[in-house]
Amino acid sequence: MTTEVATLGLVLAGGQARRMGGGDKASLQVGGRAILARVLARLTPYCAPILLNANGDPARFSRYGLPVVADSVPDFAGPLAGILAGLDWAAKNAPGIEWLASAPGDCPFLPKDLVPRLHAARIAEQKPLACARSGEWRHPVVGLWPVALRDDLRRALAEGLHKIETWTGRHGAALAAWPDQPFDPFFNINTPEDLAKAEEIAARNPDA
């Protein structure tokens, strides 16, 4: 399994969390830890540096000591805008890194082998992009992105394209698959009910 490819990590924490009443979902606690801390624990063994994509005052994440990049595309253009911000940061500040691995800041149970499995999938399928799948569901926000495609992504966003799989379909994306039992490793929190369910999963699976 490929584990030594230089990769930048990007946590997408730029959503508006309307169904949670606003605020930062990444700061919510699951199993006694902030979701963001749980996500960072999965990325840190394989990614350096790690960035946060978030809009608004970056000081609210200062305790993590990580660079915070805002969307360069206005009006909350969705995850692709955050990914572009990360790719642009990589090109400017880490020119030796060719890959960016993204994960949302509201998924508390990401797999421990997330990044190497994404690399293994894109190598095996000989495709420039990779995304995660659990069971029958694809998770395009959990993906691997080549810095070399950042200008193409910028043009697509300027044309008004915001759907991730429409853009990745133009280039080809490999799928890295995980089982969705006993729980979905890409379970994400959108509502208070989801948060309660996440607490139940964490209680039953202390290593999750």
N, C-alpha and C positions, 0 to 999 in steps of 0.2 A: 504493500500500500504506500502511495506517495505521501511523504510527510515533510520533506525538506525543500519544497518550493517556496521561495520568498513570497510572502502574501501579506497584504495590508488587510486589517480587519476593520469593518465598518458596522456600527450598531445604528440602526435606523430608529431614531427616537423623535422624529419630527412631526408625528401625527397630532391631531387636535383632541383626541380622546373624547369626542362629544358624548358617546354612550356611557362614559364613566363620569360625566359631569365636568369634563375639562381636567387640566393638570397633566402630569407626566406619568403614563402607565409604567414606564421603566422604573419609577421610584416606588411603586407599590411593593409590599412585602408578601412573599410566598414562602412558607416554611421558615419564617424568621429571617429571611434575607431579601434584599431588594432584587427585583427581577433583573435589573441591570447588572448587579453583582453576579448573578447566576449566569447571564449571557457572557460576561467577560471571562468567567472561569472556563467556559467552553472554547473561547477564541484565543485566549492568552498562550496556551501551549504551542500554537501553530502560527500566530500572527504577530507581527511587530512592524510598525507601530499599530495601535488601534485608535480609531477615531470614533467620535459620536457625531451623528447628523441630527441637529436639532435647531429649530428656529426660536427666536426670542432671546432672552437674557442667558448667555452661556454660563454665567456664574452659578446657576443652580446646580451644575454638575461639577463644580470646582473640586469637590472632595475626591473625585476620581483621578484627577491629575492628567486628564487626557485632552488632546485637541478637540475642539467642537467646531464643526463646519456647518454653516447654514445653507439652505437651498440657494442656488444662484438663479433659479427660475422662480418668478414671483407667483403669489396666489396659491400656495400649497398645491403644487403641481403633482404631488404623489410620490411614491417611492423612487421612481426613475430620476426625479430631480435630486433626491438625496444621494442616489448612486452616482450621478454625474458629479455632484459636489465632491464626493470621495475620490473619484477618478481624477478630477482636476487637482485635488490636493496631492495625490500620489505623484502625478506628473511633475508638479512643482517642487515638492519637498522630499520625495523618495524616488528619484529617477531610476534607481536600480531595481525597483519592484515592478513586476509586470502584471500582477494579479491582485484583485480585491475580492475578499469574501464578505458578503453582507448577511446580516441577521437582524430581525426586528427586535426592538426593545421590549416587546410584550410577550415573548415566548420563554417561559421559565424552565422548560425541560429539554432544551436542545441536546442532541446526541454528543457524547464526548468525542466521537470520531468525525464530527461534521466536516471540518476543513479537508482532512486527507481523503475522505470518501468523495467529496466533490471533485478534487483533483483527479482521483483515480477514475471517476466516471468520464470526465472530459477527455482523459488520455485514452481510455479504452474505446470510446466512441468516436475519437478524433474530431471533436467539435470544439469551437472556441469558447462556449459558455456551458455552465452546468447549473442545475437547480435541484432542490430536494423534492422527494415524494414520500408520502407515508400512506400505506394502503393504496387506495385508488385516487388519492388527492395529490395534486402538484402544489408546491409552495414556491412560486417564482421569486418571492422576495428573499428567500433563503438561497443565495446563489453565489456563483463564482464568475467574475467579470474581468476581461482583459483590459488593461489601461489603454491598449492600442485602439480600442473601439470608442473612446470617449468623444471624439469629434463627430462620429456617426450618430451617437446618442444625442449629442447637442443639437444636431440638425433635425433629428426626429422630434425632439421636444419642441423645437421652434415651429415645426409643422403642426403641432397640436397633438402628437401621439403621446398618450399617457399610459396605455395598457402594456404592462411588462411583456406578456407573452406575444403580443403582436410584434414588438421590436425584436425579442429574442428569436422569434420564428424566422425572421429575415436572415439570421446568421447560423442558427442551429444550436440547440441546447441539449446537452446530455442530461440524463436523469440519474440521480443517486437515490436509491430506495432504502427505506427503513420500514419495519413493521409498525402498525398503529395499535398494537396490543402489547402489554396490558394497558398502555395509555399511548396517546399520540405524542411523540417527542416534539411536534410542532404545534401543539395546542397553544392557542394565543388568547389573550384576555382582552375582551371588548366591553364586557358588561360586569356589573357587580355579581351576577350569577356565575359568570366565568371565573371570577376571582374566588368565589366560594368553592367551585369545583376544583380549581387549582390547589387550594388548601387541602382538599380531600386527597388528591393525587399525591401531594407531597407527604401527607401523613402516612399513606400506605406504601410509599416508595421513597424511603429516606435518602437513597443514593441518586435520586432523579435530579 
